Amino acid sequence: MDILFDVIGMSGTFLVVGAFFLLQLNKLPATGLGYNLMNLSGAILLLISLCYNFNLASFVIEIFWIAASLIGIYKYIKARKASKLEAAHSAS
């Protein structure tokens, strides 16, 4: 059972760190959906692994990471809707 939660946690780590590396390499924009989804997924996987091997400090940071990712996703969706409305108004 230990290995399962280790694999889940390491997958989350790869997603979060991978998102950061892709951001630094200019492969993902910080405001993009991909970056925020990678961070959200990674944080959720890390949180799942922390339910088995609990660490309060890590648990708290993952909660904040999830919240920040959800804010980023919300802002992305809001900007997409605004741009679609603007495009529709300019077309008419």
C-alpha positions in Angstrom: 0.0 0.0 0.0 2.9 2.3 0.7 4.1 2.2 -2.9 0.7 3.2 -4.2 0.6 6.4 -2.2 4.3 7.0 -3.1 3.5 6.7 -6.8 0.5 9.0 -6.4 2.6 11.6 -4.5 5.5 11.4 -7.0 3.0 11.8 -9.9 1.7 15.0 -8.2 5.3 16.2 -7.7 6.2 15.7 -11.3 3.0 17.6 -12.4 3.7 20.6 -10.1 7.4 20.7 -10.8 6.9 20.0 -14.5 4.4 22.9 -14.8 7.0 25.2 -13.2 9.7 24.1 -15.6 7.5 24.4 -18.6 6.6 27.9 -17.4 10.3 28.8 -17.1 11.0 27.4 -20.5 8.2 29.6 -22.0 6.4 26.4 -23.1 3.3 27.3 -21.0 1.9 30.7 -20.1 1.2 31.3 -16.4 -2.4 32.4 -17.3 -3.0 29.4 -19.5 -5.4 26.5 -18.7 -2.7 23.9 -19.0 -0.4 25.4 -16.4 -3.2 25.7 -13.9 -4.6 22.3 -14.6 -1.2 20.7 -14.1 -0.8 22.5 -10.8 -4.3 21.6 -9.7 -3.9 18.0 -10.6 -0.5 17.8 -9.0 -1.7 19.4 -5.8 -4.7 17.0 -5.6 -2.4 14.0 -6.1 0.0 15.2 -3.4 -3.0 15.8 -1.1 -4.1 12.2 -1.6 -0.7 10.9 -0.8 -0.6 13.1 2.3 -3.8 11.4 3.6 -1.7 8.3 4.0 1.6 9.9 5.1 0.3 13.0 6.8 2.4 16.1 7.2 0.6 19.3 8.3 2.9 21.8 6.6 2.7 20.0 3.3 -1.1 19.5 3.6 -1.5 23.3 4.2 0.6 24.3 1.2 -1.3 21.9 -1.1 -4.6 23.5 0.0 -3.2 26.9 -0.9 -1.8 25.5 -4.2 -5.3 24.1 -5.0 -6.9 27.4 -4.2 -4.4 29.4 -6.4 -4.9 26.9 -9.3 -8.7 27.3 -9.0 -8.4 31.1 -9.1 -6.2 30.8 -12.2 -8.7 28.5 -13.9 -11.6 30.8 -13.0 -9.7 33.8 -14.4 -8.9 31.9 -17.6 -12.5 30.9 -18.1 -13.7 34.5 -17.3 -11.2 35.9 -19.8 -12.2 33.4 -22.5 -15.9 34.4 -22.1 -15.1 38.1 -22.2 -13.0 37.6 -25.4 -15.8 35.6 -27.1 -18.4 38.3 -26.2 -16.0 41.0 -27.5 -15.5 39.0 -30.8 -19.3 38.6 -31.1 -19.9 42.3 -30.7 -17.2 43.3 -33.2 -18.6 40.9 -35.8 -22.0 42.4 -35.7 
